[in-house]
Amino acid sequence: MSIRFAFVGFRHPHINDMYSRCCQSEDIDVVACCEEDGATKNRLSKDKTVNITHDRYETLLDEVDCDVIAVGDCFGRRAKIIEAALHAGRHVISDKPLCIALSELDRIDQAADDAQRIVGCMLDMRDLGVFLSLKNLIQDGNIGDVHAISFDGQHPLLYGTRPSWYFENGMHGGVLNDIIVHAVDFIPWATGLAWKSAVAARCWNATVPQHPDFMQCGQAMLTLDNDAGVICDVSYLTPDSFAYEFPYYWRFTIWGSNGVLSSATNTPTISLYRNGESDVQYLPVAKSQPGDYLKSFLTEISGQSSGPHISSQDARIAARISLQIQRAADANITNLELS
């Protein structure tokens, strides 16, 4: 029997990946789609990419018999949609971030627990070959114990084509919560270490003075539970002309007691600098597993015994840690415990 998906919100293009995968899956039946924004609805109708059946998510929840609600609306609208879907007895899978405030996540957690429903998230860094390889190399002991990590998660702003709601108050929620969540999920999975503290974090506006409240740049200094340090930048500063082909896009360097690993999303190999050797090793990247975030979600809601690649618990933990780091930046809090 097919799992029935209904989609709510198409205002961020990330949701298109999930929609396409669901339409192509023999195990999924897309039974309804909702878009409340008129301009987005008209664009989808013109492009003939999505058949919009509803213009209010409340009506969809009342009228449509489905198992899963997939959410891709503006960041600031997601929490109320997710919470309503859970109260209606549906599982939920959302683009990241799940929400933009810790109070919203508290309500989502409570609703999910009360309804005994799953909340999944499109955290797809684990699906990429380079990050699968980094995880395996770390856990196989190639660099010993992890003591320091730096990563560059800068993105192009693409002002003029990026959705305009990004720049509306109460819709974006902060660049750290927006972007850092991928690494917040990846690092514990790859290293086996949990997050400990946000030593310091900062957000600021660098190149969009026409939107003074949009803090497009973000940096953080963090620690893991073995006192390893993590330093990162997730600013919207990548040159638009390079966009997502930039060679330093999601570049990680992991420093261990016996060596160093370094690679990035667009790098064809992984560099291993092992202590005791003077030549760098260029290691092949594993094959990516695109769409595993969705397969994991389907595994979990079906109650199968084999553990999912990324679980609802993983997604909710990553969301909470990311929101706490954003809070540290917004409130100028140092040495904030992460949990």
C-alpha positions as a Markdown table, in Angstrom:
| # | Residue | x | y | z |
|---|---|---|---|---|
| 1 | Met | 0.0 | 0.0 | 0.0 |
| 2 | Ser | 1.4 | 3.4 | -1.0 |
| 3 | Ile | 2.1 | 6.1 | 1.6 |
| 4 | Arg | 0.0 | 9.1 | 0.9 |
| 5 | Phe | 1.8 | 12.5 | 0.9 |
| 6 | Ala | 0.3 | 15.9 | 0.9 |
| 7 | Phe | 2.6 | 18.9 | 0.3 |
| 8 | Val | 2.1 | 22.3 | 2.0 |
| 9 | Gly | 4.1 | 25.2 | 0.7 |
| 10 | Phe | 6.5 | 25.5 | -2.2 |
| 11 | Arg | 8.1 | 28.9 | -1.4 |
| 12 | His | 11.6 | 27.5 | -0.9 |
| 13 | Pro | 13.0 | 25.5 | -3.9 |
| 14 | His | 14.5 | 22.8 | -1.6 |
| 15 | Ile | 11.1 | 21.2 | -1.4 |
| 16 | Asn | 11.2 | 20.5 | -5.2 |
| 17 | Asp | 13.7 | 17.7 | -4.6 |
| 18 | Met | 11.4 | 15.9 | -2.2 |
| 19 | Tyr | 8.3 | 16.5 | -4.4 |
| 20 | Ser | 10.2 | 15.1 | -7.4 |
| 21 | Arg | 11.3 | 12.0 | -5.5 |
| 22 | Cys | 7.9 | 11.4 | -4.1 |
| 23 | Cys | 6.3 | 11.6 | -7.6 |
| 24 | Gln | 8.9 | 9.1 | -8.9 |
| 25 | Ser | 8.5 | 6.7 | -6.0 |
| 26 | Glu | 6.4 | 3.5 | -6.4 |
| 27 | Asp | 5.9 | 3.6 | -2.6 |
| 28 | Ile | 4.4 | 7.1 | -2.4 |
| 29 | Asp | 1.2 | 8.6 | -3.7 |
| 30 | Val | 1.1 | 12.4 | -3.8 |
| 31 | Val | -2.6 | 13.1 | -3.0 |
| 32 | Ala | -2.8 | 16.9 | -2.6 |
| 33 | Cys | -0.7 | 20.1 | -2.7 |
| 34 | Cys | -1.4 | 23.4 | -1.0 |
| 35 | Glu | 0.1 | 26.8 | -1.8 |
| 36 | Glu | -1.3 | 29.9 | 0.0 |
| 37 | Asp | 0.9 | 32.5 | -1.8 |
| 38 | Gly | -0.8 | 33.7 | -4.9 |
| 39 | Ala | 2.4 | 34.5 | -6.9 |
| 40 | Thr | 3.9 | 31.2 | -6.1 |
| 41 | Lys | 0.7 | 29.4 | -7.0 |
| 42 | Asn | 0.5 | 31.2 | -10.3 |
| 43 | Arg | 4.2 | 30.3 | -11.1 |
| 44 | Leu | 3.6 | 26.7 | -10.3 |
| 45 | Ser | 0.5 | 26.6 | -12.5 |
| 46 | Lys | 2.3 | 28.3 | -15.4 |
| 47 | Asp | 5.3 | 26.0 | -15.1 |
| 48 | Lys | 2.9 | 23.0 | -14.8 |
| 49 | Thr | 5.3 | 21.4 | -12.3 |
| 50 | Val | 2.8 | 21.0 | -9.4 |
| 51 | Asn | -0.9 | 20.5 | -9.3 |
| 52 | Ile | -2.2 | 22.8 | -6.5 |
| 53 | Thr | -5.4 | 21.4 | -5.0 |
| 54 | His | -5.8 | 23.7 | -2.0 |
| 55 | Asp | -5.0 | 27.3 | -1.0 |
| 56 | Arg | -5.3 | 26.8 | 2.8 |
| 57 | Tyr | -3.5 | 24.2 | 4.7 |
| 58 | Glu | -6.2 | 24.0 | 7.4 |
| 59 | Thr | -8.7 | 22.9 | 4.7 |
| 60 | Leu | -6.2 | 20.4 | 3.3 |
| 61 | Leu | -5.8 | 18.8 | 6.8 |
| 62 | Asp | -9.6 | 18.6 | 7.1 |
| 63 | Glu | -10.4 | 17.3 | 3.7 |
| 64 | Val | -7.5 | 15.1 | 2.6 |
| 65 | Asp | -6.9 | 11.6 | 3.9 |
| 66 | Cys | -3.1 | 11.3 | 4.0 |
| 67 | Asp | -0.3 | 9.8 | 6.1 |
| 68 | Val | 2.3 | 12.5 | 5.7 |
| 69 | Ile | 2.5 | 16.3 | 5.4 |
| 70 | Ala | 5.6 | 17.6 | 3.6 |
| 71 | Val | 6.4 | 21.2 | 4.4 |
| 72 | Gly | 8.3 | 23.7 | 2.2 |
| 73 | Asp | 6.7 | 27.1 | 3.2 |
| 74 | Cys | 8.6 | 30.1 | 4.4 |
| 75 | Phe | 10.7 | 29.4 | 7.5 |
| 76 | Gly | 8.6 | 31.6 | 9.7 |
| 77 | Arg | 5.4 | 29.8 | 8.7 |
| 78 | Arg | 6.6 | 26.2 | 9.2 |
| 79 | Ala | 6.1 | 25.7 | 12.9 |
| 80 | Lys | 2.3 | 26.3 | 12.9 |
| 81 | Ile | 1.9 | 24.0 | 9.8 |
| 82 | Ile | 3.9 | 21.3 | 11.4 |
| 83 | Glu | 2.2 | 21.6 | 14.7 |
| 84 | Ala | -1.3 | 21.5 | 13.1 |
| 85 | Ala | -0.4 | 18.5 | 11.0 |
| 86 | Leu | 0.8 | 16.6 | 14.1 |
| 87 | His | -2.3 | 17.5 | 16.0 |
| 88 | Ala | -4.3 | 16.1 | 13.0 |
| 89 | Gly | -2.4 | 12.8 | 13.4 |
| 90 | Arg | -0.1 | 13.1 | 10.4 |
| 91 | His | 3.6 | 12.4 | 10.2 |
| 92 | Val | 5.6 | 15.4 | 9.0 |
| 93 | Ile | 8.8 | 15.8 | 6.9 |
| 94 | Ser | 10.0 | 19.3 | 6.3 |
| 95 | Asp | 12.8 | 21.2 | 4.6 |
| 96 | Lys | 15.2 | 22.7 | 7.0 |
| 97 | Pro | 14.9 | 24.5 | 9.3 |
| 98 | Leu | 11.9 | 23.1 | 11.0 |
| 99 | Cys | 11.2 | 26.4 | 12.7 |
| 100 | Ile | 12.8 | 29.7 | 13.7 |
| 101 | Ala | 12.4 | 29.8 | 17.5 |
| 102 | Leu | 13.1 | 27.5 | 20.5 |
| 103 | Ser | 9.5 | 28.0 | 21.7 |
| 104 | Glu | 8.2 | 26.8 | 18.4 |
| 105 | Leu | 10.4 | 23.7 | 18.6 |
| 106 | Asp | 9.1 | 23.0 | 22.1 |
| 107 | Arg | 5.6 | 22.9 | 20.8 |
| 108 | Ile | 6.5 | 20.7 | 17.8 |
| 109 | Asp | 8.3 | 18.3 | 20.2 |
| 110 | Gln | 5.3 | 18.2 | 22.5 |
| 111 | Ala | 2.8 | 17.7 | 19.6 |
| 112 | Ala | 5.0 | 14.9 | 18.1 |
| 113 | Asp | 5.3 | 13.1 | 21.4 |
| 114 | Asp | 1.5 | 13.5 | 22.2 |
| 115 | Ala | 0.5 | 12.2 | 18.7 |
| 116 | Gln | 3.2 | 9.6 | 18.6 |
| 117 | Arg | 4.1 | 10.8 | 15.1 |
| 118 | Ile | 7.4 | 11.2 | 13.3 |
| 119 | Val | 9.0 | 14.6 | 12.4 |
| 120 | Gly | 11.6 | 14.2 | 9.6 |
| 121 | Cys | 13.8 | 16.8 | 8.0 |
| 122 | Met | 15.6 | 17.2 | 4.7 |
| 123 | Leu | 19.1 | 17.0 | 6.2 |
| 124 | Asp | 20.9 | 15.6 | 3.2 |
| 125 | Met | 24.6 | 16.2 | 4.0 |
| 126 | Arg | 24.8 | 12.6 | 5.2 |
| 127 | Asp | 23.7 | 11.5 | 1.7 |
| 128 | Leu | 26.7 | 13.0 | -0.1 |
| 129 | Gly | 29.6 | 10.8 | -0.9 |
| 130 | Val | 32.3 | 13.1 | 0.4 |
| 131 | Phe | 30.6 | 13.2 | 3.9 |
| 132 | Leu | 30.0 | 9.5 | 3.9 |
| 133 | Ser | 33.7 | 9.0 | 3.2 |
| 134 | Leu | 34.8 | 11.5 | 5.9 |
| 135 | Lys | 32.6 | 9.7 | 8.5 |
| 136 | Asn | 34.1 | 6.3 | 7.6 |
| 137 | Leu | 37.7 | 7.6 | 7.6 |
| 138 | Ile | 37.2 | 9.2 | 11.0 |
| 139 | Gln | 35.5 | 6.2 | 12.6 |
| 140 | Asp | 38.1 | 3.9 | 11.1 |
| 141 | Gly | 40.7 | 5.7 | 13.1 |
| 142 | Asn | 42.7 | 7.3 | 10.3 |
| 143 | Ile | 43.4 | 10.5 | 12.2 |
| 144 | Gly | 43.0 | 9.3 | 15.7 |
| 145 | Asp | 40.9 | 11.2 | 18.2 |
| 146 | Val | 39.2 | 14.3 | 16.8 |
| 147 | His | 40.5 | 17.5 | 18.5 |
| 148 | Ala | 39.5 | 20.4 | 16.2 |
| 149 | Ile | 37.2 | 21.0 | 13.2 |
| 150 | Ser | 36.8 | 24.0 | 10.9 |
| 151 | Phe | 34.2 | 24.3 | 8.2 |
| 152 | Asp | 33.2 | 26.8 | 5.6 |
| 153 | Gly | 29.5 | 26.7 | 4.8 |
| 154 | Gln | 29.2 | 30.0 | 2.9 |
| 155 | His | 26.4 | 30.4 | 0.4 |
| 156 | Pro | 25.7 | 32.8 | -2.5 |
| 157 | Leu | 23.0 | 35.3 | -1.6 |
| 158 | Leu | 21.7 | 35.5 | -5.2 |
| 159 | Tyr | 19.8 | 38.7 | -4.3 |
| 160 | Gly | 17.0 | 39.3 | -6.8 |
| 161 | Thr | 16.3 | 35.6 | -7.3 |
| 162 | Arg | 16.4 | 34.4 | -3.7 |
| 163 | Pro | 12.8 | 34.4 | -2.4 |
| 164 | Ser | 11.9 | 37.9 | -1.2 |
| 165 | Trp | 10.4 | 36.6 | 2.1 |
| 166 | Tyr | 14.0 | 35.9 | 3.3 |
| 167 | Phe | 14.2 | 39.7 | 3.9 |
| 168 | Glu | 10.9 | 40.1 | 5.7 |
| 169 | Asn | 11.0 | 40.4 | 9.5 |
| 170 | Gly | 10.0 | 37.2 | 11.2 |
| 171 | Met | 10.4 | 35.0 | 8.2 |
| 172 | His | 14.1 | 33.9 | 8.0 |
| 173 | Gly | 15.0 | 33.5 | 11.7 |
| 174 | Gly | 18.8 | 33.9 | 11.3 |
| 175 | Val | 21.6 | 32.7 | 9.1 |
| 176 | Leu | 23.0 | 30.3 | 11.7 |
| 177 | Asn | 19.7 | 28.4 | 12.2 |
| 178 | Asp | 19.2 | 28.5 | 8.4 |
| 179 | Ile | 22.6 | 27.0 | 7.4 |
| 180 | Ile | 24.6 | 25.6 | 10.3 |
| 181 | Val | 22.0 | 22.8 | 11.0 |
| 182 | His | 23.6 | 20.6 | 8.3 |
| 183 | Ala | 26.9 | 20.6 | 10.0 |
| 184 | Val | 25.3 | 20.4 | 13.5 |
| 185 | Asp | 23.8 | 17.1 | 12.3 |
| 186 | Phe | 26.8 | 15.9 | 10.4 |
| 187 | Ile | 29.6 | 16.3 | 13.0 |
| 188 | Pro | 28.2 | 14.2 | 15.8 |
| 189 | Trp | 27.2 | 11.5 | 13.2 |
| 190 | Ala | 30.7 | 11.5 | 11.8 |
| 191 | Thr | 32.7 | 11.8 | 15.0 |
| 192 | Gly | 30.5 | 10.1 | 17.6 |
| 193 | Leu | 30.9 | 13.2 | 19.7 |
| 194 | Ala | 28.1 | 15.3 | 21.1 |
| 195 | Trp | 27.8 | 19.1 | 21.2 |
| 196 | Lys | 28.9 | 20.8 | 24.5 |
| 197 | Ser | 28.8 | 24.6 | 24.2 |
| 198 | Ala | 28.6 | 27.7 | 22.0 |
| 199 | Val | 31.7 | 29.6 | 23.2 |
| 200 | Ala | 30.7 | 32.6 | 21.0 |
| 201 | Ala | 28.6 | 33.3 | 18.0 |
| 202 | Arg | 28.0 | 36.4 | 15.9 |
| 203 | Cys | 25.7 | 37.5 | 13.0 |
| 204 | Trp | 25.9 | 40.8 | 11.0 |
| 205 | Asn | 24.8 | 42.5 | 7.9 |
| 206 | Ala | 27.6 | 43.0 | 5.4 |
| 207 | Thr | 26.3 | 43.7 | 1.9 |
| 208 | Val | 22.6 | 44.2 | 2.0 |
| 209 | Pro | 22.1 | 47.6 | 3.6 |
| 210 | Gln | 18.6 | 47.9 | 2.0 |
| 211 | His | 17.6 | 45.2 | 4.5 |
| 212 | Pro | 19.4 | 46.3 | 7.7 |
| 213 | Asp | 17.7 | 43.7 | 9.9 |
| 214 | Phe | 18.8 | 40.8 | 7.7 |
| 215 | Met | 22.0 | 39.5 | 9.3 |
| 216 | Gln | 23.4 | 37.6 | 6.3 |
| 217 | Cys | 26.8 | 36.7 | 7.9 |
| 218 | Gly | 27.3 | 34.2 | 10.7 |
| 219 | Gln | 30.2 | 32.7 | 12.5 |
| 220 | Ala | 30.5 | 30.5 | 15.6 |
| 221 | Met | 33.0 | 29.0 | 18.0 |
| 222 | Leu | 31.7 | 25.8 | 19.5 |
| 223 | Thr | 32.9 | 22.8 | 21.5 |
| 224 | Leu | 32.2 | 19.1 | 21.5 |
| 225 | Asp | 32.0 | 16.9 | 24.6 |
| 226 | Asn | 35.6 | 15.9 | 24.4 |
| 227 | Asp | 36.5 | 19.6 | 24.5 |
| 228 | Ala | 37.4 | 19.5 | 20.8 |
| 229 | Gly | 36.9 | 23.0 | 19.2 |
| 230 | Val | 34.8 | 23.8 | 16.1 |
| 231 | Ile | 35.1 | 27.1 | 14.3 |
| 232 | Cys | 32.8 | 27.9 | 11.4 |
| 233 | Asp | 31.5 | 30.5 | 8.9 |
| 234 | Val | 28.1 | 30.1 | 7.2 |
| 235 | Ser | 27.7 | 33.6 | 5.7 |
| 236 | Tyr | 25.9 | 34.5 | 2.5 |
| 237 | Leu | 29.1 | 35.8 | 1.0 |
| 238 | Thr | 30.0 | 33.4 | -1.8 |
| 239 | Pro | 30.3 | 35.2 | -5.1 |
| 240 | Asp | 27.0 | 34.8 | -7.0 |
| 241 | Ser | 28.9 | 34.0 | -10.2 |
| 242 | Phe | 30.4 | 30.9 | -8.6 |
| 243 | Ala | 27.2 | 30.0 | -6.7 |
| 244 | Tyr | 27.1 | 26.4 | -5.6 |
| 245 | Glu | 30.1 | 25.4 | -7.8 |
| 246 | Phe | 32.5 | 27.3 | -5.5 |
| 247 | Pro | 35.4 | 25.0 | -4.6 |
| 248 | Tyr | 35.2 | 25.9 | -0.9 |
| 249 | Tyr | 31.4 | 25.1 | -0.6 |
| 250 | Trp | 31.0 | 23.1 | 2.5 |
| 251 | Arg | 34.7 | 22.6 | 3.1 |
| 252 | Phe | 35.6 | 20.7 | 6.2 |
| 253 | Thr | 39.0 | 20.2 | 7.8 |
| 254 | Ile | 39.2 | 17.8 | 10.7 |
| 255 | Trp | 42.3 | 17.7 | 12.9 |
| 256 | Gly | 43.0 | 14.6 | 14.9 |
| 257 | Ser | 45.7 | 13.2 | 17.3 |
| 258 | Asn | 47.3 | 11.3 | 14.4 |
| 259 | Gly | 46.5 | 13.3 | 11.2 |
| 260 | Val | 44.2 | 15.7 | 9.3 |
| 261 | Leu | 41.4 | 15.2 | 6.8 |
| 262 | Ser | 40.2 | 17.8 | 4.4 |
| 263 | Ser | 37.6 | 18.0 | 1.7 |
| 264 | Ala | 34.6 | 19.9 | 0.4 |
| 265 | Thr | 31.4 | 19.2 | -1.5 |
| 266 | Asn | 32.9 | 20.1 | -4.9 |
| 267 | Thr | 36.3 | 18.4 | -4.3 |
| 268 | Pro | 36.8 | 15.1 | -6.2 |
| 269 | Thr | 39.1 | 13.6 | -3.5 |
| 270 | Ile | 39.7 | 13.7 | 0.3 |
| 271 | Ser | 43.1 | 14.8 | 1.5 |
| 272 | Leu | 44.6 | 12.7 | 4.3 |
| 273 | Tyr | 47.7 | 14.1 | 6.1 |
| 274 | Arg | 48.8 | 11.2 | 8.4 |
| 275 | Asn | 51.4 | 11.8 | 11.1 |
| 276 | Gly | 54.6 | 10.0 | 10.3 |
| 277 | Glu | 54.2 | 10.4 | 6.6 |
| 278 | Ser | 55.4 | 13.3 | 4.4 |
| 279 | Asp | 53.2 | 12.8 | 1.4 |
| 280 | Val | 49.5 | 13.6 | 1.3 |
| 281 | Gln | 47.1 | 10.8 | 0.4 |
| 282 | Tyr | 44.3 | 11.7 | -2.1 |
| 283 | Leu | 41.5 | 9.3 | -1.3 |
| 284 | Pro | 38.5 | 8.6 | -3.5 |
| 285 | Val | 35.1 | 9.8 | -2.5 |
| 286 | Ala | 32.3 | 7.3 | -2.0 |
| 287 | Lys | 29.2 | 7.2 | -4.1 |
| 288 | Ser | 26.5 | 9.6 | -3.0 |
| 289 | Gln | 23.2 | 8.2 | -1.8 |
| 290 | Pro | 20.8 | 10.9 | -3.0 |
| 291 | Gly | 17.4 | 10.9 | -1.4 |
| 292 | Asp | 18.4 | 8.8 | 1.6 |
| 293 | Tyr | 16.8 | 11.4 | 3.9 |
| 294 | Leu | 13.4 | 10.4 | 2.4 |
| 295 | Lys | 14.2 | 6.7 | 2.5 |
| 296 | Ser | 15.1 | 7.0 | 6.2 |
| 297 | Phe | 11.8 | 8.8 | 6.9 |
| 298 | Leu | 9.8 | 6.1 | 5.2 |
| 299 | Thr | 11.7 | 3.4 | 7.1 |
| 300 | Glu | 11.0 | 5.1 | 10.4 |
| 301 | Ile | 7.2 | 5.8 | 9.9 |
| 302 | Ser | 6.8 | 2.2 | 8.7 |
| 303 | Gly | 8.3 | 0.9 | 12.0 |
| 304 | Gln | 10.9 | -1.3 | 10.3 |
| 305 | Ser | 13.5 | -2.8 | 12.5 |
| 306 | Ser | 16.5 | -1.6 | 10.5 |
| 307 | Gly | 17.6 | 1.8 | 11.8 |
| 308 | Pro | 17.1 | 4.8 | 9.6 |
| 309 | His | 20.0 | 6.7 | 8.1 |
| 310 | Ile | 18.8 | 9.8 | 9.9 |
| 311 | Ser | 16.1 | 9.6 | 12.5 |
| 312 | Ser | 13.4 | 12.0 | 13.7 |
| 313 | Gln | 15.4 | 12.2 | 17.0 |
| 314 | Asp | 18.5 | 13.3 | 15.0 |
| 315 | Ala | 16.5 | 16.0 | 13.2 |
| 316 | Arg | 15.0 | 17.4 | 16.3 |
| 317 | Ile | 18.3 | 17.4 | 18.2 |
| 318 | Ala | 20.0 | 19.2 | 15.2 |
| 319 | Ala | 17.2 | 21.8 | 15.1 |
| 320 | Arg | 17.5 | 22.5 | 18.8 |
| 321 | Ile | 21.2 | 22.9 | 18.8 |
| 322 | Ser | 21.1 | 25.2 | 15.8 |
| 323 | Leu | 18.5 | 27.4 | 17.4 |
| 324 | Gln | 20.5 | 27.6 | 20.6 |
| 325 | Ile | 23.6 | 28.7 | 18.6 |
| 326 | Gln | 21.4 | 31.3 | 16.9 |
| 327 | Arg | 20.2 | 32.5 | 20.3 |
| 328 | Ala | 23.8 | 32.8 | 21.4 |
| 329 | Ala | 24.5 | 35.2 | 18.5 |
| 330 | Asp | 21.2 | 37.1 | 18.8 |
| 331 | Ala | 21.5 | 37.7 | 22.6 |
| 332 | Asn | 25.3 | 38.0 | 22.7 |
| 333 | Ile | 25.6 | 35.0 | 25.1 |
| 334 | Thr | 29.0 | 33.3 | 25.6 |
| 335 | Asn | 29.7 | 29.8 | 26.8 |
| 336 | Leu | 26.1 | 28.7 | 26.3 |
| 337 | Glu | 25.5 | 25.0 | 27.1 |
| 338 | Leu | 24.2 | 23.1 | 24.1 |
| 339 | Ser | 21.7 | 20.3 | 24.8 |
